[in-house]
C-alpha cells in the first residue's frame, strides 16, 4: 500500500499510484504482503477478542492504574530543555541537484532500478518516494531521472554540517547522515547579544552555486556585487554579499543554524524545536522543505499538540503497529490516552509504557542530546539492492556497511560494542537476524567484517534464496568514558590474528553464540524490548536459540 506520510507526497494521486503498484508487484512481494496482512488481522482479532471479554470493573481498575502511572510520568516531564531535531531536505537528491543544475527542476531520485534511496520534491508530487523500486517509480513518473548513489559525496556534506552543529552543542547526536539531535539549552542561555552573519548568494548566467537569488529580490544599495567567471561552466557568476542579523531566542538561533548550513553546503534543512527529542523530531517534518516549527515548553501546549496527531507521525510507530492500533479504534495520539485502559489490558508492559509516553509527549530518552547518546543500545547501517546471490557482490556491500558503521563511532563517542548482528532480507521478503556476542570490544572494520562475513556465509549455505538487503548492527555498546574489561590481554584492542580465529569457529560454535537476546529496538513498535518478541510480545527468558527461530517467523510477514 502506498504510504503518503512522507513530506511532499500529499499532492500525489494515491488511487492512481496504488493501481500502478498493484499491477507491478512481484509474486514474492504479494505473498509477503498476504502473510503480513494475515498476521496483522490475527493480532487485531486477538485484541478484539480480549477486549470483548473485559468487564467494566477490569477497565476501571486498569484506568486507575494507568492514571497513577501518568502521575509518576508527569514527575519526570522536563520542560527546562530546548531540544532541536535538524533534518536535511531530500539529502541525497539535494546533493546531486546542487552538483548538477540540470536535475533541479525535473523529477529525479537517487538509487537504482531495484530501489530508490530518496527522491526530490518534484518527484514526490508524482508519488515517487524512498524505498520504492526504481522500475516501479518510472511507471508512476515516466520522465523520472534516476541517479546512482555516491556515498562519498553524502558523507562529505554530512561532515560539513556536523562542524556547524558543534558550535551549538558539542554533544549533538547524529541519527543518520542527514539527521541530528541537539540540546541548545546552554547555548541559548549564553547568547546575550544578536549576531551578524555574512551572507553570500549567487545570480548571473552561471547556475552552479547555491543558494540562488533573483535579481528582482535584491536592493543594489544594500549589497555588494562581485563578478567572476565560473571555473566549471565558464559563464558569468555574480556573488551577492550582505549581512543578516540573528536574535537571541531559540527560533532565531535555529534559523541561524539552518542559514549557516545552507551557506556552507548549498543545501537546505528543516528543524523542529521542543522540550524533548521525540517532539522535536515530529516537528521537523511539519514545514519541509526549508522550514522550522516550535512547540512551546508548556505542558498544555504539548498535550494539545499531541491530541490530534496521527499515530503514524510518531517516529517508531510503523505500518504494522499503526494497523493494529487502528483495529482497536486508535487513530491519534489523543486516542492512545483516551483508551489507555484498553492498551494496558492487551499490550505488554513495554508496549503500553511506550505508547502512554507518546500520548503525553514525554520522551523515553533524556531530552539532552549527550545523555540520549549515552543511552543508545545499538547503532546500525543497512542497504537495499537488486536481489542477488553473488557472494562477491554481497561481501562488497557488507564491507561497505562495516566501514560506515565503524566510521560513525566518533559521532556517538563510542569505543565499540560486544555484540554484532547481521540482518538479511531475501528476495521473498523474509527477514532473518543473526547475532554474535564476544568477550572483547569490536572496535575496527576487520573484526566486525570477519564476524559478519562468517554469519553471512553460514546463512547462505543453508538458504539458496537471493538476498535483497543487508544490515549490520553493533550493540552492548562501550562508550569512551566506560572502563573496559576484557579477556583479551590487550584490553579493548582486537588481536591481529583475531580474524583468522573467527574463521576457525565451526558451525556448531557459531549457532550456539547466535542470539537476539540483547536490548533491541523494534522500529514498528517504537519501544525497547529485552528477550521479548517485538512482534507478538511472547517472552523467551532462557532459550535464546528458540527465541532466534521464533523472531525469524514473526518477522516473515
Secondary structure, DSSP 8 states (H G I E B T S, - for coil): -----STT-TTS-HHHHHHHHHHT--HHHHHHHHHHHHHHHHHHHHHHHHHHT--HHHHHHHHHHHHHHHHHHHHH---S--EEEEEETTHHHHHHHHH-GGGTTS-EEEE-SS-EEEE-HHHHTTT--TTS-HHHHHHH-TT-EEE---HHHHHHHHHHHHHHHHHH-TT-EEEETTEEEEE-HHHHHH--S-EEEEEEEEESS---SSSB--GGG--GGGSEEEEEE-TTT-SEEEEEEEEEEE-SSHHHHHHHHHHHHHHHHS--EEEEEESSHHHHHHHTTTT-SS-EEE--S-HHHHHHHHHT-BGGGSTT--HHHHHHHHTTT--BHHHHHHTHHHHHHHS-HHHHHHHHHHHHT--SS-SSHHHHHHT--EEEEEEEEEEE--HHHHHHHHHHHHHHHHHGGGGGTEEEEEEEEEEEEETT--EEEEEEEEEEEE-SHHHHHHHHHHHHHHHHHH--S-EEEEEEEEEEEEETTS----SSTTTTS--TTHHHHHHT--HHHHHHHB---S-EEETTTTEEESSB-TTT--B-SS-HHHHHHHHHHHH--
